[in-house]
Amino acid sequence: MSDFNIRLLRGGKRTFEYFEGLFLDAFSALFNIVGSLLIIYGGLRAISEIILLEVLKRPYSYQQVRKELTNKIVFGLEFFIAADILETVRNPSQEELLLLGTVVLIRTVLGYFLSKEVSEYRLD
């Protein structure tokens, strides 16, 4: 292979890595935004339902409000985990892998207990 072809291949690899990084960063940011929006939406909706419950005496129950908020939090956490995985794929250092493992473990445990709480509401 000529020297020109070798340089072209190396440059192409760097170009691919550059666009791969942009792609992963974009989706990681998107997943973080979606996760945040889900949690914010759930919180705002819970606030509005509590106001309707207290002020206007609407037929909401606190358990129903908590269940819906918990569902949004769990769903948002799943998007955060996906974003963390993409960020680690981008920079797969040992430190990043340990950090990812810790974050995923914490979020999984939190999600488990929140999901368990939601399933208890279904039993009531």
N, C-alpha and C positions, 0 to 999 in steps of 0.2 A: 504494500500500500504506500502511496506517496505521502510525503510529509504534509502536503496540503489536505489530503483526505483525513489523515490522523487529526490534524488541528480542527477540521470541520466536525469530526465526530466528537471530539472533546468539547468544542463549543456548543454542539447540539445537546450534549448531555447537560451542560450547565444551563442551557436555555430550558430544557425539560425540567430540571430541578427548580429553576426559578418559577416557572409557571405552575409546577406542582405545589410549590410553597405558597404561591398566591391563591391557588385553588383551595388548599387546606386551610389557610388563614381566613379566607372569605367564608367558608362554610363553618369554621369554628366560631367566627364572630356572629354569623347568622344564628347558629344554635344557641349561643349565649344570649342574643337579643330575644329570640323566641322564648327561651326559658324564663328570662326576666319579665317579658310581657305577660306570659301565662300567670306568673306569681303576682304581678301587679294587678292584672285583671281580676284574679281571684280575690285579692285583698280589697279592691275597690267594690267589687260586687258584694262581698261580705259586709262591708261598711254600709252600702246602700240598703241591703236587706235588714241589717240591724236597725238602721234608722226607720225603715218602714215598719219593722216589728214594734219598736218602742214608741214612735211618734204617731203613726197612723194605725197602729194595732192590726197590721196585716197578718195573715195566717201563716207566717213563717215560724219555724221552731229554731232555737239555738242549735240543736243537734243537726238539723238540716243545713244550716249556714256553715257550721264547722265541717261537716262532711264535704260540702262543695269546695270550701277553701282548701281542705286537706287534699282533695283530688287534684286541684290546680297546682298545689305545691309539689306533690309527688310527680306530676307530669312535667313540671318545670325542671325538677331535679334530674329527670331522665335526659332532658336536652343539655343540661350542664355537664353530665357525665359524657355524653357524646362529644361535646366540644372539647372536654379535657382529653379524650382519646385522640381526637384529631390533632390537638396541640402536641401530644406526645409522639405521634407518628411523625410530625414535622421535626421535632428535636428529641430523638430517642436516647438521650443520655441516661446513665444509671440513676442520677439524681432525679431526673424527670420521671422515670419509671417508678421510683419509690414514692415520689410525690403523687403521681397518678394513682398508684395502688392505695395510698392512704386516703386520698380524696374520694375515690370510688368506694372504698370500704365505709367511710363515714357516711357518704350519701346513700349507699345501699342500706346500711343499718337504719338510717333515718327514714328512708323510703319504706323499709319493711315495717317499722313501727307505725308510721303514718297509714300505710295500707291496712295494717291490722286494726287500727282504730276505725278506719272506714268500714271494714267488714263487721266490726262490732256494732256499728250503727245500723247495719242491715239486719242484724239479729233482733234489734229492739223493736 
